[in-house]
Amino acid sequence: MQANDINIAVHIGNASINLSVNDDVSLSLIGNNVLNKRPPRDGTNGSYPYYDQYNYNGYGRAIMAEWSWKFD
């Protein structure tokens, strides 16, 4: 085993905040990869982008807002 064949886990922090305005309206703020960490290089993957694409993505930090309104 070579040193570049060792897989190291990277913890990517996600966060969300939900505010219920009333029974019908809610607001959410969602953050994925809030620390903006890059995925670890996978020494066993010989093609670009050289990381496990099933567990990580290359987007970096993403912040989303959501407004939900229930209609009766």
Backbone bond lengths (Angstrom), bond angles and torsions (degrees), N, CA, C in turn:
res aa  C-N    CA-C-N  psi(-1)  N-CA   C-N-CA  omega(-1)  CA-C   N-CA-C  phi
1 M - - - 1.455 - - 1.523 108.60 -
2 Q 1.308 115.90 133.00 1.450 121.14 177.21 1.520 109.86 -97.67
3 A 1.315 115.87 162.21 1.473 120.39 -176.80 1.522 111.78 -61.68
4 N 1.332 118.49 -34.45 1.467 119.08 -178.30 1.524 112.93 -80.50
5 D 1.345 117.53 0.57 1.463 121.43 176.70 1.520 112.73 -92.75
6 I 1.312 117.51 -1.72 1.463 121.41 -179.00 1.527 108.94 -84.81
7 N 1.320 116.02 126.54 1.459 120.66 177.82 1.526 109.37 -92.01
8 I 1.312 116.05 129.04 1.461 122.24 -179.73 1.523 108.16 -113.26
9 A 1.327 116.22 130.94 1.466 120.19 179.36 1.524 109.91 -74.91
10 V 1.309 115.89 137.77 1.457 122.17 175.38 1.512 107.61 -117.32
11 H 1.299 116.50 129.02 1.456 120.64 178.88 1.518 108.64 -93.36
12 I 1.308 115.29 119.27 1.459 121.51 179.88 1.521 106.83 -104.35
13 G 1.317 116.22 118.54 1.460 120.83 -175.45 1.514 112.56 -81.25
14 N 1.323 115.54 128.10 1.454 122.69 174.38 1.525 108.20 -115.57
15 A 1.332 116.87 151.07 1.460 120.69 -179.91 1.523 109.68 -147.21
16 S 1.318 115.37 151.90 1.467 119.66 174.76 1.526 109.28 -148.63
17 I 1.319 114.56 147.11 1.464 122.90 177.15 1.520 107.26 -129.77
18 N 1.318 116.22 131.95 1.458 121.01 -179.85 1.524 108.80 -124.05
19 L 1.339 116.50 131.49 1.452 122.52 179.22 1.520 108.37 -123.01
20 S 1.321 116.76 119.66 1.465 121.22 175.50 1.517 108.32 -89.76
21 V 1.339 116.14 112.01 1.459 121.28 -179.70 1.522 109.48 -73.73
22 N 1.307 116.91 -45.98 1.465 123.41 173.44 1.530 107.51 -154.69
23 D 1.339 117.87 -164.96 1.470 120.18 -177.69 1.524 113.18 -66.14
24 D 1.329 118.19 -21.65 1.463 121.33 -174.97 1.529 114.59 -109.06
25 V 1.318 118.70 -19.10 1.462 121.56 -173.25 1.533 110.05 -122.26
26 S 1.337 115.31 132.95 1.462 120.39 174.04 1.519 109.59 -139.75
27 L 1.318 115.17 150.10 1.462 122.75 178.71 1.521 108.15 -120.68
28 S 1.326 116.54 141.15 1.462 121.53 178.97 1.517 109.89 -133.72
29 L 1.317 115.51 145.63 1.456 123.00 172.12 1.522 106.19 -125.72
30 I 1.333 116.37 122.03 1.457 122.41 -174.85 1.521 108.82 -120.45
31 G 1.321 116.62 133.72 1.462 121.21 176.35 1.513 109.84 -125.87
32 N 1.322 117.04 124.04 1.463 122.36 174.57 1.513 108.73 -106.55
33 N 1.328 115.91 136.45 1.460 122.62 -179.35 1.531 110.35 54.23
34 V 1.323 116.03 53.27 1.464 121.39 -174.99 1.532 112.77 -63.42
35 L 1.330 117.91 -22.40 1.461 121.01 177.46 1.526 111.77 -87.31
36 N 1.326 117.29 -3.86 1.461 124.62 177.38 1.534 112.17 55.63
37 K 1.349 116.02 45.31 1.463 120.79 179.36 1.518 110.87 -87.26
38 R 1.325 115.62 142.12 1.462 121.31 176.52 1.524 109.29 -81.07
39 P 1.334 117.51 149.45 1.456 119.58 176.66 1.528 110.46 -66.60
40 P 1.340 117.24 152.07 1.463 119.61 179.79 1.529 111.03 -71.40
41 R 1.307 116.49 145.35 1.464 121.35 177.22 1.525 108.52 -70.69
42 D 1.310 116.68 131.45 1.460 123.28 179.67 1.522 108.13 -98.42
43 G 1.326 117.06 109.53 1.450 122.03 -178.14 1.520 114.00 -65.91
44 T 1.349 116.92 -16.23 1.464 119.96 179.13 1.523 111.95 -89.91
45 N 1.314 118.16 -9.28 1.463 122.20 -179.69 1.525 108.30 -96.25
46 G 1.334 116.55 111.64 1.453 120.57 -174.57 1.513 114.97 -90.72
47 S 1.326 117.96 7.21 1.463 119.72 -179.15 1.525 110.30 -127.44
48 Y 1.327 114.20 157.17 1.459 121.08 179.63 1.516 109.70 -59.87
49 P 1.285 122.14 138.30 1.467 131.28 12.95 1.523 114.53 -96.22
50 Y 1.312 119.12 16.07 1.473 124.80 172.53 1.526 114.16 64.55
51 Y 1.307 118.40 26.93 1.459 121.33 171.05 1.525 108.34 -141.93
52 D 1.331 116.15 165.09 1.460 121.71 -178.35 1.530 109.49 -71.67
53 Q 1.320 117.35 105.07 1.461 122.21 -176.02 1.524 113.00 -74.39
54 Y 1.327 117.59 -10.85 1.464 120.30 177.93 1.524 111.46 -81.71
55 N 1.321 117.67 -25.61 1.464 121.60 -178.46 1.521 114.22 -107.89
56 Y 1.333 117.62 -18.74 1.459 121.48 -176.22 1.525 109.64 -133.53
57 N 1.324 116.71 160.17 1.461 120.81 171.80 1.521 108.71 -129.67
58 G 1.292 116.50 166.81 1.455 120.91 -176.42 1.510 114.39 -98.18
59 Y 1.326 118.25 14.57 1.458 120.83 -174.45 1.522 113.73 -76.15
60 G 1.311 118.01 -27.16 1.465 119.77 -174.70 1.524 110.31 79.09
61 R 1.312 115.93 -153.30 1.461 120.77 -177.27 1.530 110.73 -67.19
62 A 1.319 115.69 138.57 1.468 121.51 176.40 1.527 108.06 -137.53
63 I 1.320 116.50 129.76 1.464 122.93 178.64 1.525 107.26 -119.37
64 M 1.330 116.82 129.21 1.460 121.72 -178.69 1.524 109.94 -130.77
65 A 1.316 115.83 147.21 1.465 122.28 174.18 1.524 108.05 -117.88
66 E 1.326 115.42 144.67 1.462 120.34 -179.67 1.520 109.25 -135.49
67 W 1.305 115.28 137.05 1.453 122.10 175.70 1.521 106.64 -121.17
68 S 1.313 116.56 123.31 1.463 121.58 -178.16 1.526 108.68 -117.85
69 W 1.333 115.78 129.26 1.449 121.40 -179.15 1.526 107.99 -132.81
70 K 1.324 116.75 119.01 1.464 121.97 -179.75 1.524 109.41 -88.43
71 F 1.316 115.53 130.80 1.457 121.23 175.97 1.524 108.52 -108.87
72 D 1.303 116.22 132.47 1.480 119.99 178.91 1.501 110.87 -98.85
